[in-house]
Amino acid sequence: MNINVSQNVSLKEYSTYRVGGPARFFAEAKSWEAFLGLREFAKHQKVPFLVLGGGSNILFADDGYPGLVILNRMEKVIIQGSIVTAESAVSTAKMVLLAARHNLGGISGLASVPGSIGGAVYGNAGVPEVYVKDVFLNATILPANSNKPLIVGSDYANFGYRDSHFKKTKDIILAASFQLKKMPAPLIQKEIAMHAKARALKQPVGLTCGSFFKNPGTFPSAGWLIEQCGCKGMREGGAQISEKHANWIMNNGKATASDIINLALKVHKMVKEKHNVDLEPEVQIIPENPFRKI
């Protein structure tokens, strides 16, 4: 199979933070065979690889990525009865809206969750009303130790809060199937609109990856802990803690990845000193997570 690999491609346009340096190698994949070929390319070049979806939960360092970034372009959706199967590059919002046209609901809250199906499964994305794990049937993956796709279920996925077994493997998520509920389309549309309105009221708009830190428990939330430290509005270079939501770090358009990371580290230190809580980033920091050294 012919694969087209580029070099020194800027990653700024591939993350909603709009920061980051270049990828040493960069390619797109529209099939599992393409993923297989690109994985072999990375192995031959002796570099790591990273699969990138919507880029809504990832922060690339200013130095970029020293390996191969594979942009996922698998975007088919199949609906059979009440089961929706979406390839991993399909956006969560698109899947919810397509399902609604077929009177399938129970996942309206996911319409307001940015990113792709692959990323949603990888991180068990969701809102308090529904998480991926609640409707997940199975996923088709390209296992790290195999050259053929494999279908795995919830036991393998082992979902947790903003977590799954996929975070501990080099499996490539190709597609996922979900068991939805038959519902009247007007009711589904009403729920989608309700979630969108609630999101607009409490969440900022701009260059961001959303909540930077995971909630340490049901209460207090990471946002509450950060706000109690007086961090709202705090700045580091072109990065700023949102005045609207304390757990959102924004890029004002001129931030570097280092600005965002340094601001997050300051917030982490202040919360630790005031509340004795070690906040854990929800955002993936690539290639190295500085919080692991704390």
C-alpha positions as CSV (number, residue, x, y, z in Angstrom):
1,M,0.0,0.0,0.0
2,N,1.2,3.5,-0.9
3,I,1.3,5.8,2.1
4,N,1.9,9.5,1.9
5,V,4.0,10.8,4.8
6,S,5.0,14.5,5.1
7,Q,7.7,16.0,7.4
8,N,7.9,18.9,9.8
9,V,4.1,19.6,9.7
10,S,2.9,22.3,12.1
11,L,0.4,20.9,14.6
12,K,-1.2,24.2,15.5
13,E,-4.2,23.7,13.3
14,Y,-4.8,20.2,14.6
15,S,-5.6,21.2,18.2
16,T,-8.4,23.4,19.5
17,Y,-5.7,25.2,21.6
18,R,-4.0,26.3,18.3
19,V,-0.5,25.9,19.8
20,G,2.4,23.5,19.3
21,G,5.4,22.8,17.2
22,P,5.8,20.5,14.2
23,A,5.4,16.8,13.9
24,R,8.6,15.1,12.6
25,F,6.3,12.9,10.4
26,F,2.6,13.5,9.5
27,A,0.1,11.4,7.6
28,E,-3.6,10.7,7.2
29,A,-5.4,7.4,7.5
30,K,-8.8,6.5,6.0
31,S,-8.7,2.8,6.6
32,W,-7.3,0.2,9.0
33,E,-4.9,-0.9,6.3
34,A,-3.5,2.6,6.2
35,F,-3.1,2.6,10.0
36,L,-1.3,-0.7,9.7
37,G,1.1,0.6,7.0
38,L,1.8,3.8,9.0
39,R,2.4,1.9,12.2
40,E,5.0,-0.2,10.3
41,F,6.5,3.1,8.9
42,A,6.9,4.4,12.5
43,K,8.5,1.1,13.6
44,H,10.9,1.2,10.6
45,Q,11.8,4.8,11.4
46,K,12.2,3.9,15.1
47,V,9.9,6.7,16.2
48,P,6.7,6.8,18.3
49,F,3.3,7.4,16.7
50,L,0.2,9.2,17.8
51,V,-3.3,8.9,16.4
52,L,-5.0,12.3,16.3
53,G,-8.8,12.9,16.0
54,G,-10.6,16.2,16.7
55,G,-7.7,17.6,18.7
56,S,-10.2,18.9,21.4
57,N,-8.4,17.4,24.3
58,I,-4.7,17.6,23.4
59,L,-1.9,20.1,24.0
60,F,1.2,19.8,21.8
61,A,4.4,21.2,23.2
62,D,6.2,24.1,21.5
63,D,8.9,21.7,20.3
64,G,6.3,19.5,18.6
65,Y,6.2,15.8,18.4
66,P,9.3,13.7,17.6
67,G,7.5,10.9,15.9
68,L,4.6,10.2,13.5
69,V,1.3,11.9,13.9
70,I,-1.5,10.0,12.1
71,L,-4.6,12.1,11.4
72,N,-7.6,9.9,11.6
73,R,-10.0,10.3,8.6
74,M,-12.2,7.2,9.1
75,E,-15.7,8.9,9.0
76,K,-18.4,6.4,8.1
77,V,-21.6,5.9,10.2
78,I,-23.9,2.8,9.9
79,I,-27.3,2.6,11.7
80,Q,-29.0,-0.7,12.1
81,G,-32.1,-0.8,14.2
82,S,-31.2,0.9,17.5
83,I,-27.5,0.3,17.1
84,V,-25.2,3.0,15.7
85,T,-21.7,2.2,14.6
86,A,-19.4,5.1,13.9
87,E,-15.9,5.1,12.7
88,S,-13.5,6.8,15.0
89,A,-13.0,10.1,13.2
90,V,-16.7,10.9,13.2
91,S,-17.5,13.8,15.5
92,T,-19.6,13.0,18.6
93,A,-22.0,15.8,17.6
94,K,-22.4,14.4,14.1
95,M,-23.2,10.9,15.5
96,V,-25.8,12.3,17.9
97,L,-27.5,14.3,15.2
98,L,-27.5,11.4,12.6
99,A,-29.0,9.1,15.3
100,A,-31.7,11.7,16.1
101,R,-32.9,11.6,12.4
102,H,-33.5,7.9,13.0
103,N,-35.4,8.5,16.2
104,L,-32.5,7.3,18.3
105,G,-31.6,9.1,21.5
106,G,-30.4,8.7,25.0
107,I,-27.1,10.5,24.2
108,S,-28.2,14.1,23.6
109,G,-25.7,15.3,26.1
110,L,-22.9,14.1,23.9
111,A,-23.9,16.6,21.2
112,S,-22.2,19.3,23.3
113,V,-19.0,17.3,23.8
114,P,-16.3,18.3,21.2
115,G,-14.0,15.8,19.5
116,S,-14.3,12.5,17.8
117,I,-15.8,9.1,18.6
118,G,-12.3,7.6,18.9
119,G,-11.4,10.2,21.5
120,A,-14.7,9.9,23.2
121,V,-14.2,6.2,23.7
122,Y,-10.6,6.6,24.6
123,G,-11.4,9.0,27.4
124,N,-15.0,7.9,28.3
125,A,-16.3,11.3,27.4
126,G,-19.6,12.5,28.6
127,V,-21.7,14.8,30.8
128,P,-23.3,14.0,34.1
129,E,-26.4,12.6,32.3
130,V,-24.6,10.2,30.0
131,Y,-21.1,8.9,29.5
132,V,-19.8,6.8,26.6
133,K,-19.7,3.7,28.8
134,D,-23.5,3.9,29.4
135,V,-24.3,3.2,25.7
136,F,-21.1,1.4,24.6
137,L,-21.5,-2.0,22.9
138,N,-18.1,-2.7,21.4
139,A,-15.2,-1.2,19.6
140,T,-13.2,-2.4,16.6
141,I,-9.5,-1.9,17.3
142,L,-6.2,-2.6,15.6
143,P,-4.4,-4.2,18.6
144,A,-0.9,-3.2,19.4
145,N,0.3,-6.8,19.0
146,S,-1.7,-7.8,15.9
147,N,-2.0,-7.0,12.2
148,K,-5.8,-7.7,12.1
149,P,-8.8,-5.8,13.5
150,L,-10.4,-7.1,16.6
151,I,-13.8,-6.4,18.2
152,V,-13.7,-5.9,22.0
153,G,-16.4,-5.2,24.5
154,S,-16.9,-3.3,27.8
155,D,-14.9,-5.7,29.8
156,Y,-11.8,-5.0,27.7
157,A,-12.6,-1.2,27.6
158,N,-12.7,-1.1,31.4
159,F,-14.1,2.4,31.5
160,G,-13.5,4.7,34.5
161,Y,-14.0,8.4,35.1
162,R,-12.4,10.1,32.0
163,D,-10.5,6.9,31.5
164,S,-10.4,3.5,29.8
165,H,-8.1,0.6,29.2
166,F,-7.2,2.1,25.8
167,K,-5.1,4.7,27.5
168,K,-2.8,2.0,28.7
169,T,-2.3,0.3,25.3
170,K,-1.2,1.2,21.8
171,D,-4.4,-0.2,20.3
172,I,-5.8,2.0,17.6
173,I,-9.6,2.5,17.9
174,L,-11.1,2.1,14.4
175,A,-14.9,2.3,15.2
176,A,-17.4,1.9,18.0
177,S,-21.0,0.6,18.3
178,F,-23.6,2.1,20.7
179,Q,-26.9,0.8,21.9
180,L,-29.4,3.8,21.7
181,K,-33.1,4.2,22.6
182,K,-36.0,4.7,20.3
183,M,-37.4,8.2,21.1
184,P,-39.5,10.8,19.3
185,A,-37.3,13.0,17.2
186,P,-38.8,16.3,18.6
187,L,-38.0,15.1,22.1
188,I,-34.4,14.4,21.1
189,Q,-34.0,17.8,19.5
190,K,-35.4,19.5,22.6
191,E,-32.8,17.7,24.8
192,I,-30.0,18.6,22.4
193,A,-31.0,22.2,22.5
194,M,-31.3,22.1,26.3
195,H,-27.7,20.8,26.6
196,A,-26.4,23.3,24.1
197,K,-28.0,26.2,26.0
198,A,-26.6,25.0,29.4
199,R,-23.2,24.6,27.9
200,A,-23.3,28.2,26.5
201,L,-24.3,29.6,29.8
202,K,-21.5,28.1,31.9
203,Q,-18.7,27.5,29.5
204,P,-16.4,30.0,27.7
205,V,-15.9,30.3,24.0
206,G,-12.5,30.6,22.5
207,L,-9.2,28.7,21.9
208,T,-9.3,26.1,24.6
209,C,-9.5,22.3,25.3
210,G,-12.3,22.7,27.8
211,S,-11.8,21.5,31.4
212,F,-8.0,21.3,32.0
213,F,-8.1,19.2,35.1
214,K,-10.2,16.2,36.1
215,N,-12.6,16.5,38.9
216,P,-11.0,14.9,42.0
217,G,-14.4,13.6,43.1
218,T,-18.1,14.4,42.8
219,F,-17.6,17.5,45.0
220,P,-15.8,19.8,45.2
221,S,-15.1,20.1,41.6
222,A,-11.7,21.1,40.1
223,G,-13.3,24.4,39.0
224,W,-14.5,25.1,42.5
225,L,-11.1,24.3,44.1
226,I,-9.3,26.6,41.6
227,E,-11.8,29.4,42.0
228,Q,-11.4,29.3,45.8
229,C,-7.7,29.9,45.2
230,G,-8.5,33.2,43.4
231,C,-7.2,32.0,40.1
232,K,-9.9,33.3,37.8
233,G,-8.4,35.8,35.4
234,M,-4.8,34.7,36.3
235,R,-2.4,35.0,33.3
236,E,0.8,33.6,32.0
237,G,1.9,35.1,28.8
238,G,-0.9,34.6,26.3
239,A,-2.7,32.1,28.5
240,Q,-5.5,33.0,31.0
241,I,-7.8,31.3,33.4
242,S,-11.3,32.0,32.2
243,E,-13.3,34.5,34.2
244,K,-16.4,32.4,33.4
245,H,-15.1,28.9,34.4
246,A,-12.0,28.5,36.6
247,N,-11.1,25.1,35.2
248,W,-10.8,26.4,31.6
249,I,-7.4,27.7,30.5
250,M,-7.8,29.9,27.4
251,N,-5.4,30.9,24.7
252,N,-5.9,34.6,23.9
253,G,-4.5,34.1,20.4
254,K,-0.9,34.7,21.3
255,A,-0.2,31.9,23.8
256,T,2.5,29.3,23.5
257,A,2.1,25.8,24.8
258,S,4.6,26.7,27.5
259,D,2.4,29.6,28.6
260,I,-0.6,27.2,29.1
261,I,1.5,24.5,30.8
262,N,3.2,26.9,33.2
263,L,-0.1,28.5,34.1
264,A,-1.6,25.0,34.8
265,L,1.4,24.2,37.0
266,K,0.9,27.3,39.0
267,V,-2.8,26.5,39.5
268,H,-1.9,22.9,40.5
269,K,0.6,24.2,43.1
270,M,-1.9,26.7,44.6
271,V,-4.7,24.1,44.9
272,K,-2.2,21.7,46.5
273,E,-1.1,24.3,49.0
274,K,-4.6,25.5,49.9
275,H,-6.7,22.3,49.6
276,N,-4.1,19.5,49.7
277,V,-5.5,18.1,46.5
278,D,-3.3,16.9,43.6
279,L,-5.3,17.9,40.4
280,E,-4.7,15.6,37.5
281,P,-4.8,17.0,33.9
282,E,-7.7,15.9,31.7
283,V,-6.0,17.4,28.7
284,Q,-3.3,15.2,27.1
285,I,0.1,17.0,27.1
286,I,2.2,15.7,24.2
287,P,4.9,14.4,24.1
288,E,5.6,14.6,27.8
289,N,3.2,15.3,30.7
290,P,5.1,17.5,33.2
291,F,2.6,16.7,36.0
292,R,4.1,13.2,36.2
293,K,7.2,14.7,37.7
294,I,5.4,16.5,40.5
